Amino acid sequence: MPFEPFHHSCQDITIDQSGTLHCRAMKHDGCLQDASLDLTRYIGNTNGYLVWKGRHFSRSAERLRFDQEDPYNRAVLSATLTTEGGDKRDSEINLAENIGNNNGQLYFRGWNR
């Protein structure tokens, strides 16, 4: 099955301050169901920048928010992160690169593509 970014088939998308993505995800039959995915398993903080192949970004993050930027086909997680020196830095990452929806279940597509 080809990868389809989650935000094309989900509604009411939010992220909580623990780093969990929540939404109403569409199933193959067109019905919506509640879905969630713990993003801290896939995203980390590298000196104040959100990065894939990391973990536990929310431990050093404030003001987590989700923005869907349709003109650019992006689904952006933004946060203020703590750097190694203790400073604060705003950072963002495009969740549409690696988060999909398969029949109402959010999933991370992994590194082997």
C-alpha positions as CSV (number, residue, x, y, z in Angstrom):
1,M,0.0,0.0,0.0
2,P,1.4,3.4,-0.9
3,F,2.1,5.8,2.0
4,E,-0.6,8.5,2.6
5,P,0.1,11.2,5.2
6,F,-2.4,10.9,8.1
7,H,-3.8,14.4,7.9
8,H,-5.4,13.7,4.5
9,S,-7.9,11.3,6.2
10,C,-8.1,12.6,9.8
11,Q,-10.1,15.3,11.5
12,D,-9.9,17.1,14.8
13,I,-6.1,16.7,15.0
14,T,-4.5,17.8,18.3
15,I,-1.3,17.0,20.3
16,D,-1.2,16.9,24.0
17,Q,1.7,18.2,26.2
18,S,3.0,14.7,26.7
19,G,3.6,14.3,23.0
20,T,0.7,12.2,22.0
21,L,-1.1,12.9,18.7
22,H,-4.9,12.5,18.8
23,C,-7.5,12.6,16.0
24,R,-10.6,11.1,14.4
25,A,-9.2,8.8,11.7
26,M,-11.1,7.6,8.7
27,K,-11.5,3.9,8.2
28,H,-11.8,2.2,4.8
29,D,-15.6,2.2,5.1
30,G,-15.6,6.0,5.6
31,C,-16.4,5.9,9.3
32,L,-14.3,7.9,11.7
33,Q,-12.8,6.5,14.9
34,D,-10.7,7.9,17.7
35,A,-7.0,7.3,17.2
36,S,-3.7,8.3,18.9
37,L,0.0,7.8,18.5
38,D,2.8,8.5,21.1
39,L,5.2,10.6,19.1
40,T,7.9,10.5,21.8
41,R,8.8,7.0,20.4
42,Y,9.9,8.5,17.1
43,I,10.9,12.2,17.7
44,G,13.7,13.6,19.8
45,N,15.3,16.9,20.8
46,T,18.8,17.4,19.4
47,N,20.1,20.7,20.9
48,G,16.8,22.4,20.6
49,Y,15.7,20.9,17.3
50,L,12.9,18.4,16.7
51,V,14.4,15.4,14.9
52,W,13.2,12.0,13.6
53,K,15.1,9.0,14.9
54,G,15.1,10.4,18.4
55,R,13.0,9.8,21.5
56,H,11.3,11.6,24.3
57,F,11.3,15.1,22.9
58,S,8.4,16.1,25.2
59,R,10.7,15.9,28.3
60,S,12.4,19.1,27.2
61,A,9.5,20.8,25.3
62,E,7.0,23.5,26.1
63,R,4.0,24.8,24.1
64,L,3.5,21.8,21.9
65,R,1.0,22.6,19.1
66,F,-0.2,21.1,15.8
67,D,-0.7,23.2,12.7
68,Q,-2.0,21.9,9.4
69,E,-0.7,23.9,6.6
70,D,-2.7,22.8,3.6
71,P,-1.0,25.0,0.9
72,Y,2.3,23.1,1.5
73,N,0.7,19.7,2.3
74,R,2.3,19.8,5.8
75,A,1.2,18.7,9.2
76,V,3.5,20.5,11.6
77,L,4.3,19.8,15.2
78,S,5.8,22.9,16.8
79,A,7.3,23.3,20.2
80,T,9.7,25.3,22.3
81,L,12.7,23.1,23.2
82,T,15.5,23.4,25.7
83,T,19.0,23.4,24.1
84,E,22.0,21.6,25.7
85,G,23.1,25.0,27.1
86,G,19.7,25.6,28.7
87,D,18.4,28.2,26.3
88,K,14.9,28.0,24.6
89,R,14.5,27.5,20.9
90,D,11.4,27.2,18.7
91,S,11.4,24.2,16.4
92,E,9.0,22.4,14.1
93,I,8.8,19.0,12.3
94,N,6.6,17.9,9.4
95,L,4.6,14.9,10.7
96,A,3.3,14.2,7.2
97,E,6.7,12.8,6.3
98,N,6.4,9.7,8.5
99,I,2.9,9.4,10.1
100,G,0.1,7.7,8.2
101,N,-3.4,6.4,8.7
102,N,-4.2,2.8,7.9
103,N,-7.9,2.0,8.3
104,G,-8.4,4.3,11.3
105,Q,-5.1,3.5,13.0
106,L,-2.2,6.0,13.1
107,Y,1.2,4.5,12.4
108,F,4.8,5.5,12.0
109,R,6.1,4.3,8.6
110,G,9.6,3.6,9.8
111,W,13.1,4.2,8.5
112,N,13.3,1.4,5.9
113,R,11.7,2.9,2.8
